């Protein structure tokens, strides 16, 4: 994309209120006393003010926010995240706004990059890479969360609210503005580490609000994508209905590059649904559609992972190339090296497999399965003392992680070997 003409961003009346600070961080919260300290602490080095909008906490959330000198406001919950978000950003005094949730943490190594992009005179908003800690699928996502403070930029959507529509509208009127991508992790999201009960409650809450949104906006491809993903990712839901929602969403997307991230998500979720149905060819086609899109490689990472998994399931050597690509895109992604090790071991490339497992362990020392698989391949390669040490470590870690059945099986097998 060619660089547009520079826009003068300091013109009178640009922000909602007189510009006195550079960045306002805005949160909406409810009963987040366990998480909010880590989130707010991560903002110290970047945010000039913190806006916390509480929607009805009964714990210590508000008092903790005040200890961090946050400006605290109250909003009566109305089953509409966009309204709550818009109330929060309306309080901001900064030239820029960062929207963050209590279960997210700002990656300190990304602060210098954010400060640099905020100095770009023609930058209107920034897609931020988010690392999904504990996610079973899609370890990275790209979300539009950093933007200039202007009354025309507002959130829409009862659930999975976003500023995408208002940003696109503004760009259509003033096309010199750019949307930038930060392609290294900026936010660490811990929401996927909730308990099973919390996750089920979140699922039911999300499903209700997304259906409510689609009753009013039935052709919203973004929401069709999110609801379809919800159905295919929950084992108790109607997967075929989820697929139909995704296919409808895909049919409604226009051909512009601005829709690539939504298109990417839909193809990925379709691939996941087909993979769950063991319809390998349709799954491969969907994942390859993701790979062909002009989006950051980290966003495509899960498509490469799942293609590798499909070829591994089919005992085909193509798995090696896909998993190797994963390690190249995300060299610090331990699971990528673990999967690469499995594919290499299956092909009899034991020495390379040992190196792959060792790399996974160096990145994640408590990776029990990596220690276990390393023991297997060390034994196949004839390194018996080293194999015993790896199995012993795996047993200890499995027990610490309450995987008692796996630990018992390993211990029994190890005793027979010795």
KAURSUL-V21659 format. One record per run of one state. SS is the DSSP state (h for helix, s for strand, l for the rest). FROM is the first residue (numbers start at 0). TO is the last residue. If there is no record, write none. Layout:
ss = (SS;SS)
from = (FROM;FROM)
to = (TO;TO)
This chain:
ss = (l;s;l;h;l;s;l;h;l;s;l;h;l;s;l;s;l;h;l;s;l;s;l;s;l;s;l;h;l;s;l;h;l;h;l;h;l;h;l;h;l;h;l;h;l;h;l;h;l;h;l;h;l;h;l;h;l)
from = (0;20;29;35;42;48;54;60;67;70;74;80;90;93;99;103;106;107;117;122;132;139;148;155;156;161;162;163;173;177;189;190;193;195;216;220;233;238;252;256;276;279;292;296;313;317;329;333;346;349;363;367;380;383;400;403;417)
to = (19;28;34;41;47;53;59;66;69;73;79;89;92;98;102;105;106;116;121;131;138;147;154;155;160;161;162;172;176;188;189;192;194;215;219;232;237;251;255;275;278;291;295;312;316;328;332;345;348;362;366;379;382;399;402;416;417)
